[in-house]
Amino acid sequence: MKKYIVRPNFYGCLLKLQGLNHDSYSWADIGREIGMSRQAARNLFMNEATDDGFAKYGTLGELLAFFEREGMPVAIGDLFVVTE
């Protein structure tokens, strides 16, 4: 039986966005844009995935909207990396 590991790729998307826009985003700016604190945004983007880690569906929607507003629309699949 195959086992899949799903990890967030939020930070990878952010790095790509920063490269495209030739700009950097503070955690405070990102938090404000997606409706959470600076520290919560940093934790969301930087923490390693754990088996009990999760992002709420509403947060995923906010991430999709954030990247679209910033000129780099992403699909839900872009926000995650799946490996065996």
BELUR-V183235 format. One line per field, one symbol per residue. phi: phi as a letter, one per 40 degrees, with the letter a starting at -180 (. if undefined). psi: psi as a letter, one per 30 degrees, with the letter a starting at -180 (. if undefined). A space follows every 50 residues. Layout:
BEGIN
phi=???
psi=???
END
This chain:
BEGIN
phi=.cbbbbbcbdcccccccccccfabbcccccdccbgacdcccdcccbcccb cbcabcdccccccdcdccdcgbdbcdcccbbbbc
psi=kkkkkkkkgeeeeeeeeeeefhllkleeeeeeeghlleeeeeeeefkkkl fgklkleeeeeeeeeeeeeggiklleffflkkl.
END
